[in-house]
Amino acid sequence: MGLTQPAAKQKWHHKNPERVAWMVMLASFLIFCAMAVAIPWSIYNYVYHSTVVEPPELRVIRGTVLVGPLGDKNPVGVTGVRPGVSEGSAIRTDEISEAVLVYPGGVHGEKKVTVLLYNNATLVVEKARKPRFGRSKDPDQFILRLVSGRMRTTVEHAPASRPVETVVYTPQGRAELDEGSYSISADGDGTTVLVRLGVARVFGRGKGVLAASNERVEISADGSGLSLKPAAENLIRNGDFSEPLPVGWQIKKVFPPKENPPDARIIAVGRRRALFFSRRGKDKQHTEISIIQSLNVDVQDYEEMRIRMDVMLKQQSLAGGGMLGSEYPVMIQINFSDVYGHDHSWYHGFYYRDPEDDWPTTNGEKILPFAWYPYESENLVKLLEKENIRPAHIQSIRIYASGWNYQSLVSEVELVVQ
């Protein structure tokens, strides 16, 4: 009985050889068709959609920044430049430290995404990738997770290079950022996304909202509530330089007789408009070029006042802030009076060339050259109150370049009060 079934099978094979052959041919044809589709499709996906890691560079501005996997008990302390931050790394700042994270890109090495991480913040690099081959039309991917704290980011799509998909996750949601300038903060009470320039798509849990320039989105602590609001009031007119310079600003120049004068003009830098300060001439000759805006605004009812601006330094021949710490390639000055009617001025300068050993850098801040630095001051109301000065009336704001020869840019100037 045990031989009956194999015998029957053998008999069936002998009686139906054509059918077996056709089945083998059909199966072979189907396998061939599948391979004919799968192999080119796999090659296509590999060429057009595979990626390689493009690690960002960490540049510490001040203090010591800790880098390592989130929860790592032995992170690495960084005080200078770390050329490659791997995916999954957490960047942590303390009470005094700040850092800039730069995602590279562009055919000529232009920077694509610049992130300024303020003190007491934790940021995780979730993904930093670019297409493996130049044939790909896919964007670069730069995905971050802001665990807590505050960050400022500038997204630029360099000419002749692919765009970068920039996404920032927070405990309450996420923000997808187009080319522009943004400020994001997150803590246990919620997330705030401020759009200074550009467009952000902000999502909570199951909801989304589109925010444009000069708008902000607040996400509630549980992520279920989203509210779109105007950004805080900006007292500066034509701070984005979208209009001609005489609109809102007066120009003033200081230079020696018979020497080349400094210049200030508006230029296009990507999508943004920027004020370009420049002077080329005989060295060791003091020059100064200013733009001044009269404000005449009462600020006694405001509890917060901050200056925001993007700065790029390209060249300075005078190191630091000069011998007296008062000549920087970009400076900002706010003139105001206090509640007693006394006049005061607040200054802040930017430089990249280290000063001589005995030269002070009073009110100066060293930044990296050839990259946009998104500056935001402390709350000036609280800062000045520490010196027993309560701002009451803002008279004017002055932005200027001072020194010998210099090239510097300023963009997105705001004096924000609330």
C-alpha positions in Angstrom: 0.0 0.0 0.0 2.9 2.3 0.7 4.0 2.2 -3.0 0.7 3.0 -4.5 1.0 6.9 -4.2 4.5 7.2 -5.6 3.6 4.9 -8.4 0.5 7.0 -9.2 2.6 10.1 -9.2 5.1 8.5 -11.5 2.3 7.4 -13.8 0.9 11.0 -13.8 4.3 12.4 -14.7 4.6 10.0 -17.6 1.2 10.7 -18.9 1.4 14.6 -18.7 5.0 15.6 -19.6 3.8 18.5 -21.7 1.8 19.9 -18.8 4.8 19.6 -16.5 7.0 21.3 -19.1 4.5 24.2 -19.5 4.3 24.6 -15.8 8.1 24.8 -15.5 8.3 27.2 -18.4 5.6 29.4 -16.9 7.2 29.4 -13.5 10.6 30.3 -15.1 8.9 33.1 -17.1 7.3 34.5 -14.0 10.6 34.4 -12.1 12.3 36.0 -15.1 9.7 38.8 -15.2 10.0 39.3 -11.4 13.8 39.6 -11.7 13.5 41.8 -14.8 11.5 44.2 -12.7 13.1 43.8 -9.3 16.8 44.1 -10.3 16.4 47.4 -12.3 14.0 48.7 -9.6 16.6 47.8 -6.9 19.3 49.5 -8.9 17.1 52.5 -9.5 16.3 52.8 -5.8 19.9 52.4 -4.8 21.1 55.1 -7.3 18.3 57.6 -6.7 17.2 57.0 -3.1 20.1 55.6 -1.1 21.7 57.9 1.3 25.0 58.4 3.2 25.6 60.1 6.5 26.5 63.8 6.3 27.4 64.6 9.9 27.1 68.3 11.0 29.9 70.2 12.6 29.7 71.5 16.2 31.3 74.8 17.0 31.3 75.8 20.7 30.9 79.5 21.2 31.4 79.6 25.0 31.8 77.2 27.8 31.9 73.4 27.5 29.3 71.5 25.6 28.6 67.8 26.3 28.2 65.4 23.4 27.1 61.7 23.6 24.1 59.4 23.3 21.1 60.7 25.3 21.4 59.3 28.8 25.1 58.6 28.5 26.8 59.0 31.9 30.1 59.7 30.3 29.6 62.3 27.6 32.5 64.0 25.8 33.2 67.6 26.7 33.8 69.9 23.7 35.3 73.4 24.0 36.3 74.1 20.4 35.2 72.5 17.1 34.0 68.9 16.7 34.0 68.2 12.9 31.5 65.4 12.8 28.5 64.8 15.2 27.1 61.3 14.6 23.5 60.4 14.3 21.9 59.7 17.7 24.2 62.1 19.5 22.8 64.5 22.1 24.3 68.0 22.5 23.8 69.5 25.9 24.6 73.0 27.1 24.7 74.2 30.7 24.1 77.6 32.3 26.9 79.4 30.5 27.6 77.4 27.3 26.3 77.9 23.8 27.1 76.2 20.5 26.4 76.4 16.8 25.6 73.2 14.8 26.3 73.6 11.1 24.9 71.2 8.5 27.1 71.5 5.4 26.0 71.6 1.8 26.2 73.4 -1.6 28.5 72.8 -4.4 30.9 75.4 -3.2 30.7 74.5 0.5 27.9 77.0 1.5 26.2 76.2 4.8 22.7 74.9 4.5 21.4 74.8 8.1 22.8 76.7 11.0 21.5 76.0 14.5 22.3 78.2 17.5 21.8 76.2 20.7 21.3 78.4 23.7 22.3 77.7 27.3 20.5 74.9 29.3 19.3 73.1 26.2 19.5 69.5 24.9 19.3 68.7 21.2 19.6 65.3 19.5 20.8 64.8 15.9 18.3 62.1 14.7 19.3 62.1 11.1 21.9 63.9 9.0 22.0 62.4 5.5 22.4 63.3 1.8 21.7 61.2 -1.3 24.6 58.8 -2.2 24.7 59.8 -5.8 24.4 63.2 -7.6 21.7 61.8 -9.9 19.2 61.7 -7.1 16.5 64.4 -6.9 15.8 63.7 -3.2 16.6 66.4 -0.7 19.1 66.2 2.1 17.6 65.2 5.4 18.5 67.0 8.6 16.2 65.9 11.4 16.6 67.1 15.0 14.9 66.6 18.3 14.8 69.4 20.8 14.4 67.7 24.1 14.4 70.9 26.1 15.6 74.5 25.9 15.8 77.0 23.1 17.3 77.1 19.6 17.5 79.4 16.6 17.9 78.0 13.1 18.6 79.4 9.7 17.8 77.2 6.7 19.3 78.2 3.3 19.0 76.4 0.0 22.3 77.1 -1.6 22.3 77.8 -5.4 23.0 74.8 -7.6 22.5 72.4 -4.8 19.6 70.2 -3.6 17.3 71.5 -0.8 17.4 70.1 2.7 14.4 68.7 4.4 14.7 70.2 7.9 12.5 68.8 10.7 12.6 69.6 14.4 10.8 67.3 16.9 9.9 68.4 20.4 8.1 66.6 23.2 4.8 68.0 22.1 5.1 67.8 18.3 7.2 68.7 15.3 8.0 71.6 12.9 8.9 71.2 9.2 10.9 74.2 8.2 11.2 75.7 4.7 14.0 78.0 3.8 14.0 80.8 6.3 14.8 81.8 9.9 13.1 80.3 13.0 13.2 80.2 16.8 12.0 77.1 18.7 11.7 76.5 22.4 10.4 73.5 24.3 9.9 72.5 27.9 7.3 70.7 30.1 4.8 73.5 29.5 4.7 73.2 25.7 6.5 74.2 22.5 6.7 77.6 20.8 7.8 77.9 17.1 8.5 81.5 16.0 8.8 82.1 12.3 11.0 85.2 11.6 11.3 84.5 7.8 9.9 81.6 5.8 7.1 79.0 6.3 6.8 76.3 9.0 4.4 73.4 9.1 3.8 72.7 12.8 2.1 69.6 14.1 0.8 68.5 17.4 -1.1 65.3 18.1 -3.4 64.9 15.1 -3.4 68.6 14.2 -1.3 70.8 12.0 -1.1 74.5 11.2 0.9 76.6 8.7 2.8 79.6 10.1 4.4 82.3 7.9 6.8 85.1 8.6 6.2 87.1 11.8 3.8 84.4 13.2 4.3 82.0 16.0 2.7 78.7 17.0 2.2 77.5 20.5 1.6 73.8 21.3 0.1 72.9 24.6 1.8 70.7 27.1 -0.1 67.6 26.0 0.3 68.3 22.3 -3.4 68.5 21.6 -3.8 72.2 21.4 -2.2 74.5 18.7 -2.7 78.2 18.5 -1.4 80.5 15.8 -0.6 84.1 16.9 1.2 87.1 15.7 4.8 87.3 16.7 5.7 89.8 19.5 5.7 93.5 18.4 8.7 94.6 16.4 9.6 98.3 16.8 12.0 98.4 13.8 10.8 99.5 10.4 12.4 97.9 7.3 14.6 95.7 9.4 14.5 93.0 6.8 15.7 95.6 4.2 12.9 94.7 1.8 12.5 98.4 1.0 15.2 100.8 -0.1 17.6 101.8 2.7 16.3 105.4 3.1 13.0 103.9 4.2 13.3 104.0 7.9 17.1 104.6 8.0 19.6 107.4 7.8 23.2 106.8 6.7 26.1 108.4 8.4 29.8 108.1 7.4 33.0 108.9 9.3 36.4 108.7 7.4 39.6 110.6 7.1 39.9 113.3 4.4 41.2 112.0 1.0 40.7 108.4 2.1 38.3 105.9 0.6 34.9 106.1 2.3 33.0 103.2 3.7 29.8 102.0 2.1 26.5 100.6 3.1 24.1 99.1 0.6 21.4 96.4 0.4 22.2 93.2 -1.5 20.3 89.9 -2.1 21.7 86.8 -0.3 19.5 83.9 -1.3 15.9 84.6 -0.4 16.9 87.3 2.1 17.9 90.9 1.7 20.9 92.0 3.7 22.7 95.2 4.6 26.3 95.0 3.4 28.9 97.2 5.1 32.3 97.5 3.3 35.4 99.5 3.3 38.5 99.0 1.2 41.4 101.4 1.4 44.5 102.4 3.3 44.8 100.3 6.4 45.2 101.7 9.9 42.7 104.5 9.1 39.6 104.7 11.3 36.4 104.6 9.4 32.8 104.2 10.4 29.5 103.6 8.5 26.2 103.7 10.3 22.5 103.4 9.7 20.3 105.0 12.3 16.6 104.8 12.9 14.7 107.2 15.1 12.1 105.3 17.2 10.8 107.6 20.0 8.7 104.8 21.7 7.6 104.5 25.3 8.4 101.1 26.6 7.5 101.4 30.3 4.6 98.9 30.0 6.8 96.2 28.5 8.4 93.5 30.6 10.6 92.1 27.8 12.7 93.7 25.1 15.2 91.8 22.9 17.2 92.7 19.9 17.4 90.0 17.2 19.5 90.1 14.1 21.5 87.8 11.7 25.1 88.7 11.3 27.8 87.5 8.9 31.5 88.6 9.1 33.6 88.2 6.0 36.7 90.4 6.6 38.1 92.7 9.3 41.7 94.1 9.2 41.6 95.5 12.8 41.7 92.6 15.3 39.1 92.2 18.0 37.4 95.5 18.8 40.5 97.6 18.4 42.7 98.9 21.1 39.8 100.3 23.2 37.3 97.5 22.4 35.1 99.9 20.5 35.7 99.2 16.8 33.9 96.0 15.6 33.0 95.1 12.0 29.4 95.0 13.2 28.0 96.9 16.2 24.5 97.7 17.4 23.7 100.6 19.7 20.3 101.3 21.4 19.9 104.8 22.8 17.3 105.2 25.5 16.3 107.2 28.6 15.4 105.8 32.0 12.4 106.6 34.2 14.3 109.6 35.6 15.0 111.0 32.2 18.7 110.1 32.2 20.1 109.1 28.8 21.9 105.8 28.3 23.2 103.6 25.5 23.5 99.8 25.2 26.1 98.4 22.8 27.0 95.0 21.4 29.7 94.1 18.8 30.8 91.1 16.8 34.3 90.1 15.7 36.2 87.0 14.5 39.8 88.0 14.6 41.3 87.6 18.1 42.5 90.8 19.7 46.0 91.6 20.8 46.9 90.4 24.2 46.2 93.6 26.0 43.2 94.7 24.0 39.8 94.5 25.6 36.7 93.2 23.9 34.2 95.2 25.9 30.6 94.4 24.9 32.1 92.2 22.1 31.2 88.7 21.0 33.4 86.4 18.9 31.6 84.6 16.1 32.6 82.4 13.2 33.3 84.1 9.9 31.5 83.4 6.6 28.4 82.0 8.2 25.2 83.6 9.4 25.1 84.0 13.1 21.5 84.3 14.5 22.0 86.7 17.4 19.4 87.3 20.1 20.1 89.4 23.1 19.0 88.7 26.7 15.9 90.4 27.9 17.3 93.9 28.0 14.7 95.1 30.5 15.9 92.5 33.1 19.5 92.9 32.1 19.5 96.7 32.6 17.5 96.4 35.8 20.5 94.6 37.3 22.4 97.9 36.8 19.5 99.8 38.4 18.4 101.1 35.0 14.8 100.8 33.9 14.3 101.6 30.2 11.4 104.0 29.8 11.8 105.6 26.3 13.7 104.2 23.3 15.1 107.1 21.3 16.9 105.4 18.4 18.8 102.3 17.2 22.1 102.4 15.4 23.7 99.6 13.4 27.2 100.2 12.2 30.7 99.0 11.2 33.8 100.5 12.7 37.5 99.9 12.2 39.9 100.0 9.3 38.8 97.7 6.4 35.9 95.3 6.8 33.1 93.4 5.0 30.1 92.4 7.0 26.4 91.7 6.6 23.3 92.3 8.7 19.8 90.9 8.1 16.4 90.5 9.8 16.9 93.2 12.4 14.2 93.3 15.1 13.7 95.1 18.4 11.0 92.9 19.9 8.9 94.0 22.9 6.1 92.3 24.8 
